[in-house]
Amino acid sequence: MISNLKKKKTWFKPMFDFDDDEKSKRTKYSTQIQKVPENEPVEDEVTKNTQQTKIIIKDHKHWMKNFEPVSVEDLAVHNKKVQEVEEWVKTVSNNNNSDMLVMTGPVGCGKTATLRVLTAKYHVRITEWITPVDIDIPSENGEYEFKQRQSAKFLDFILNAANFTSLLDDNSRKLVLVEDFPNTFLRTPSEFTEVLQQYKVRAKSPIVFICSESHTDSKNSAANIFTPSLKEQFNMHHISFNSVAPTNLKAALKRVANIINKNHTAVYNSPTADVIECVVNSSAGDVRSAVLNLHFACLKGGCKQNMDTSIVQGKETKSRTTRKKKQSSSKFMSLGKDQTVSILHGVGRVLNPKVIESDTGCKKLSHSPEEIIEQFISQPISFVNFLEENYLPHFSNIDHVDKAASAISDADFMLAEWREKMCQEYGLYTAVASLMLANKAPVSAWNPVRGPKNMKIQYPLVDT
């Protein structure tokens, strides 16, 4: 009987016995490793590699926080913008009012970092709203319905965050931060107005809205939600940020490089001045993108990427000594930021082509037609319509106009064939490349870009 009970106990194991078994397995495994002779080079290399990976994972868990700005001097934002935000924070930190601040600007210009550094300086606690995921909950009848609307959740959160303080927090200075807007406010801005009315009456703490500007009108929350009438109605203070200047961006990356050299040499290679210069030129004023690019460029143990740089010759400038110097700028080809070209810039590049002559005497366009076509391949008809409406004032020779009009006519014929996708691409390429090559003497004057008119193209009827 006793032997039978022992056998039964072997497969009746409570939860707290699993740890002991795992420890025993680990000790057995560790003893097996210790028994391996030391003179085998293959296993020594494996153990070294595993130790290195452990170090990288340990130091790499929250790597972005290692480079966050701590003081005002660490910020890459312009001093005037920092002073403007600091004055607002100082004013509202001593008042229990429901003041509102709207911070707008392009992505990665330092809006959130500036606010967090200044609130930490004046000991103001931030409570941030993050839009939760909608979960379907079955009702009594078995039907699925949403438990609570997004606007109601949002209003409850910001009111509780503004009026109540945690028992573990002695600081009475608090601030509500909203950077992630619920989708319902983008669809129906009137609901957002009702929420602000409730907050203005019932809240006792200031609130900050941070909006990133985008080229797409439908996704631009700064323009769609915060209209001029809304800001005037609730007396909102608006601070608009610009892209970070190259000098400030370079100073921020040098600070990151110093942190890497002091504390993280086991994870990163030491960034050189050339790498920092390449990252600055390719980030387009985006601090977040610049830090990410520097991270991947200097990371140890990653896949080897082509860090090739291309030197782009700039305009010649005369110095005081009347010597001509050619300014050269390097671009990070592998880690560059994807800069989307607006339709107005695209029209300008096509109708005002610039020709560059190399040292060997070869001539080429500064903006190749392939680069422009890649930006507008999803909307070829609308882009060609813009070209048709605006190309005539940019031509100075009637023979060049004849070639351009013939090319646009061919492009219209190809774009009308909607059943074949390749015809759309060929039509766009024909219009862009032909206009750039036909305009050999563009008019050097400012011409406003006009929108295309609604017109129908009539094709000749074919007798059957």
N, C-alpha and C positions, 0 to 999 in steps of 0.2 A: 504493500500500500504506500509505504513511504517513497519507494522508487517511482511509483506512478504519479504521486503528487509532485515530485521533483520534475518529472517530464512535463506535467501540465504547466508548471511555473515557467518553464522555458519559453512558452509562447503566450503566456499572460504577462505582459510587461506594461507597467504604468508609465505615464508620460515622463515622470522625473527620472526614470531609469535610462532614458535615451542618452542623456548627457554623459553618464558614466561610460556607456558603451562607446560613444564617439571619442571620449578621451582615451579609452583603452586602444581603440583603433588608431588614434593619432600617435600614441606612444609606440605601438607596434611598428607603425610606418616610419616613425622617427628613428627607432632602433635599427630598422632595416637600412635607412640611409646612412646611419653612423657606421654600419659594418662595411660599407663600400670602401675600398682602399683609396687612399688619397692620390696615388700616382697615376690615375686614369685622367687624361686631359679632357676627354669628351664630357664627362659628367661634371667636371669642375666648371667648364664653360656654361653648362646648362644651369648650374646653381647660381653662377654669377649673373646670368641673364634674368633668372627669376628674381634675384634680389634687386636688380635694376628696375624691373617692371613694378615691383612692390613699392619702390621709392617713388617712381613716377606717378603711380596711382594715388599714393598717399598725399603727395604735394599737389596733385592735379585735381583734387576733388572739387574744390571751390576756387579755381584758379582766377576767375574774373574778379573776385573780391580782393585779391592781392594787389590789384592795380587801381582800385577805386580811389578817387580823390578824397583826402582827409581834411585838408584846410582850404581856405579861400585861395591861397597861392597856388594850389595844385590844379585849379580849374583852368580849362582851356578857353573859357567863354570870355567875351570882351568885358573889360572892366565896367563900362557903363551899364551893361545889362546886369552884371552882378550887383552893382550898387543899387539899381532900381528894385531888384528882388529883395535885397537886404533891407531897404527902407520899408518896403511893404511888410516884411516879416516882423521887423521891430515894431511897427505901428500896431499890427493886429495881435501880437503876442501878449500885449498888456490889456487888451480889450476883449470882453466876452461878446463879441458881435458876430453876426453871420455875414461877414464880408466875403466877397468872391473875387478870385483872381483867375484869369485865363492866360495860359502860357502857350504860345504857338511857335512853330518853326519847323524846319526840315528834320528828317530823321537823323539822330546822332549828333545834334548840335549842343548837347549838354543841358537840356532843360531839367530833367529829373535829378541829375547829379548836382546841379546848382542849388536846387531847392533842398535836397537832403543835407548838403554841407552847411547851408545857412541855418536850417532848423536845428541841426546838431550844435551849431555855435551858440544859439540862443536858447537851447534846452527846450525845444518844442517837440512834442511827441507826434509822430505821423501815423495815422490809421488809413490804410489804403484799401480801396474797394477793388475787388477782382470779380469779374462776372462769373457766376457759377454755371455749371452745365445743367441744362433742363433735363429733369428725370420724369419719366411717365410713371404715375402712381395709379393703380386700379381703384376705381370707386366701388361702392357697394353693389352696383349692378354688374360689375365686371368690366365696365368700359374704362378706357385709359383717358385720363385728363391731367392737365397740369395742376399742381397743387397750389401754386401762387404765381402771379404775374411777375415779370421781370421788373417792371416799374415799381410794384409794391415792395418787392425785395430790396430794390435799390433805395427807396425812400426810408424803409425801416432801418437799413444799415447806416446810412449817413446821419439819420437823426440820433440813433443810439450812440454812434461814434462821436457825435458832436456834443451830446448832453451828458453822457455818463463816463466816468473814469474808473479804471481798474483799481481794485483794492490793493494790488501789489505795486501800484505806481503812485508815487507821492507827488508827481509833477502835475500841476493843474493846467499847464499850457499844452494845448493840443490843437491838431489841425487835421482836416480830412482831405485826402488826396484821391482824385479820380482820374485815371489814365486809360482805363479799359471801359468803354461805354457799352451799355447793353444795346443789342441790335434793334430793340423796339424804338429807341430814341432816334435812330437813323431813319427808320421807316416813317414814324409819326413824331415829328419834333414837338407837336402840341403837348404830348404827354410829358416831355422834358420841362416844358414851361410850367405845367401844373406842379411838378415835383419841386421846382425852384421856388414857386410861390409858397408851398408848405415849408420848405427849408428856411426861407427868409423870415417866416413868422415864428417858427417853433425852435429853431436851432440856436445854440449859444457859442458856436465855434466857427472860425473861418474855414472856407473850403477852396481848394485849388483844382482847376481843371487843366490838364496837359493834353494838347492836341498836336499830332504830327501832320504836317501838310503833305499832300500828295498831288500828283499831276491829274489824277482822275477825279472829276467833279463829284461823282456819286459816292466816293469813299473819303472825301475831304470833310471830316467832321467839323473842322474849324469854320468852314464857310457854310455848311448846311445847318448845323445846330446853333452855333453862336453867331447869329445874325446881328447886324448893327442895332436893330430895334430891341433885340433881347438884351444886349449888353447895356443899352441905355435904360431899359426898364428896370433892371436889377442893379444898376450902378456898378458894373463889373470893371475891375482894373485889368487892362489888357497889356501884356508885355510880349512883343514879337522878337524872336531870336533869329539870327542869321547863321549861315554856315560858318564853321570855325575857320579862321584865317590860317594860312600855311605856317606862319611863324609860331602862332600859339599851338598848332597841332604838332609841330616839330618839338616844341618845348615839352609837351605832354608825353610824347614818345621817348624823349630823352629821360624823363622821369621814370617811365616804365623800364627803360633799359638799365637805369641805375638800380632799380628794385631787383631786376633779374640778376644783375652781377653780384648783388649783395646776398640775396637769400635763395635764389632758385637756379644755381649753376648746375645742379644735378638733373634738372628737367630741360633747361633751355641752353642753346648756344648763345654766346655773347653777341648781341646785335651790333653790326658795324654801322658806320655813318652812311655808307652807300645804301644799305638795306632800309634804314630809316628814311632817307631821302626818297627812295622809290615808293615806300608805303605812303608817304605824305602826298606825293604827286598823283597817286592812284586812288586815294580815298575820297576826294572831292569834298573836303570839309566835314567828313563824318568821323567823329572820334571813335565811336563803337566799331565801325568798320576798320579803322586804322589799327586799333588794339588787336582785333581778331586777325588781321593780316600779319601783324608783327608776331603774334602768337604762333601761327602756323609756319611762318618763315624761320623762326628760331627754335622750334620744338625738336627735341632729340627723339630718336627712335621712330619717327614717322616715315611715311613714304617719301621718297626723294622726288621733289618737284622741280620743274625747270624754273629757276629763278632768273631767267634771262631778262635783261632790260634793253629797251630800245631807246636810242638817243634821238630826240626830235629837235631839229634845228628851229630856233625861233627867229624873231625879227632882229635885225641888226640895230644896235643902239650906239650912239656916239657919247663918249665920256667927255670929261672936261679937257682931257689932253687930245681931243679930236681923233682918238683911236677907235676903230670900230671893233666891237666885241660881239661875238655871237653867243646869245644865251641858249643854253641847251638844258633841256629838262628830260628826266628819265621817267618812264612809266613802267609800273609793275605789270608785266604782261600776264603772269599766271595768277596773281592774287588781286587784280584790279577790280574796282567796283563797277557794276553794270550800270552805266549812265544812259538812261532812256532819253531819246531826243524827242522834243515836242514837235508837233506838226508845223509850227511856225518856223522853228529852227531848220527843219528838214526842207521846207520850201525855200528858205534863204540859201541853204547850201547848194540846192540844185540850180536856182536862178542866178546865183552869184558865184560861179565856179572860180576857184583859185588854183593856179597852175604853179607847181614848184619845179625848179630846174636843179638837177643834181650836179655834182662835180664833173661827171662824165658827159654832161650835156643832154641827158635824157629828161624829158618833161613828163610829169604825171600830176594828176589832180590831188589836192590836199585831202579831200574827202572822196574816197572811192565810191562809185555807184553801188557796189555790193554792200558796203556798210549802211548806206541809207536805205536800201531795199530791205535789209534785215529788220530795220526798225518799223517798217510800215507794211510788212507782208500780210498782216492780218486785216488791213483796211486799204487795199490797193485802189479801189474805185474812188473813195473820198479823197485820197492823197492826189490822185491824177486830176480830179476835179479842181482842187486847189491850184495845181500847176496850170491848168487850162485858163483859169480866171486871172492869173497874175503874171504870166510869162511875157506878154507883149511889151509892157513898159521897161523891161530889163534888156531888150534887144535894141541895137543901134544900126543894124544892117538888114536890109530887106531880104537879101539872099539867105542870111542866117534864119530869118523868120520863116522863109519858105521851107527850109529843111525841118525846122522845129514843128511847124504846122502839119507837115506830112507825117512826121514821127508820131505826133499826138493822135492823128487820125488812125494810124495803124494800131496804136495802143488801145484806142476806144473799141476798135473792131475785135481785138483779142479779149478785152475785158468783158465784152458782151457775151462771150461764150462761157456761161456760168457752169456748164456741165463738166468741163475739164479744169481741174485745179491748176495744171501747168500753164494754161492760157492766161490765168490771172497773174502768175509770176512773170511770164514773158511780156505781158502788156505793161506791167509796172516797170520792168527792166528797160523796155523799149522807150518809155516816156522819160524816165530819169536819165539814162545814159545818153539818149539822143539830145535832150535839152542841154545837158552839161557840155557835150562835145560841139554842138552847133553854135552855142553862144561864145564865139571867140573874142568878141569885144563887148563885154557887158557894160551897161550904163552905170557909171559911178555916182549914183545919187540915191537918196533914201526914198524908197517906195513902200507905202503901207500895204500889208497883206490883206486882201479882201476875201471874204467867204464866197464859196461857189454859189451860183444862182441855180434855182430849180429849172432845169431844162431837159427836154426829152430829145434823144438822138434818134432820128428817123433813118432807117436803112432802106436802100432801094429794094423794091419787091422783085422777086425772081419768078418769072413766068414758068409754070409747070406744064 
